[in-house]
Amino acid sequence: MSPHRVVALVLPPQSTFELACAAEVFGLRRPGTANPYAFSVCAERPGAVPTLAGYDMLVPHGLDALRTADTVVVPGWQRPDAPVPAAVVDALREAHGRGARIAAMCSAAFVLAQAGLLAGRAATTHWRLAALFAARYPDVAVEADTLYVDHGDVATSAGTAAGIDLCLHLVRRDQGAGYAAHVARHMVMPPHREGGQLQYGVPEGAHARAAAPAAVPPSLAPVLDWAGERLHLALGVDDLAARAGVSSRTLARRFEEQLRVSPGRWLLQRRVSAARVLLEETTLPVEAVAVRVGLSSAANLRRRFRGLVGTTPAAYRRAFGAR
C-alpha cells in the first residue's frame, strides 16, 4: 500500500508548536512499526518562512505539493484579522474539491472559514478566539467547549495542544485504535484525552480579575482509573458514584463540568474503545469481546459499536485486525 500523504501548509509567522504536533504524529517512524504516512511541509512561496520562535525555517515545497496530498494540515494562522492569500485559499479549495481531507489546528479555523469550507458546519478554535470567530462567520456553528470537530472531509481543533488530540483522532480513524495508542505511548500521551478546552480557559476582563478564584472540584481521575480497570464488570453510574463518595447527581455534575459527558456515556465510550483494541489485536469471537468489555452480548456490542464507530465489529476487524 502506498503511504497516506500528509502535507502541512505553513503560513508566516508560523507557530512551531502546532507544526511540531503534526510532524510528531505523522512524520516519525517509531520502533516496532512502519509509518503508514508520508509527511512533508509546503508554503505559498518555497524558501525561508519566519516563525514565532525567532528563527526562519526552510520550506522546500510550494502549493503544488497540495495537489497530491491525501490530508492537508494547516497548523495555525497568526493573523485572524487579515485576509488569507488568495493563492492559499484557491489551493485549499482545489485540494478539498478533489477529495483531500483538510485539518485546521487552533486559529487555522479562520483560514478554512475564509476558504468557505466550514459554511453551514460546526467548528472549533482556541477558546480565546471563539467569540471573534462566531461574530465573523455567523454561518459556522462554533463549539467552543470541544477539543476537535471532525466532519470526515474537514476537521478543526481547539487551542494549541488540542492539535495533538485531533492528529491522534485522525490516525485512529485511518489506522485503528491500536496503532493510534502505539503512537500516543511513544509521545507519552493518552490515546484519547477526556474533556473540553473550556476547563483550561481563564475568564477575561476587570470583573474576572477582581473575582476570587473558584474552588477547584476534586479530580475525577481516581474514579476514571478505577473504572477503566473494571470495564468487564457490570459497573453502573451508582458504582462510580459510590467509589467517588458522592451522590449520582453530584457525580453527573462533575462529569459534565470536567469531561463534558455523562457518566453513562463515558462508560460506554471506554467500553467501545476497549472493544476496538481487542478486535484489532486478538482473534476472540465477538461474543467474548463483548463480555470482556462489559457489554454482555454480541448483539449489544454490535448495536453500541455501530452507534459510536459507524460500522460493525466484524467490518472493523476486517479493516484493522491485521495490524
Salt bridges, closest charged atoms under 4 A:
GLU24 OE2 - ARG30 NH2 3.52
GLU44 OE1 - ARG45 NH1 3.53
ASP64 OD1 - ARG67 NH2 3.50
ASP70 OD1 - ARG5 NH2 3.41
ASP81 OD1 - ARG136 NH2 2.96
ASP145 OD2 - ARG260 NE 3.61
ASP150 OD2 - HIS169 NE2 2.78
ASP150 OD2 - ARG173 NH1 2.66
ASP153 OD2 - HIS96 NE2 2.70
ASP153 OD1 - ARG121 NH1 3.02
ASP165 OD2 - ARG193 NH2 2.51
ASP174 OD2 - ARG101 NH2 2.77
GLU229 OE1 - ARG230 NH1 3.57
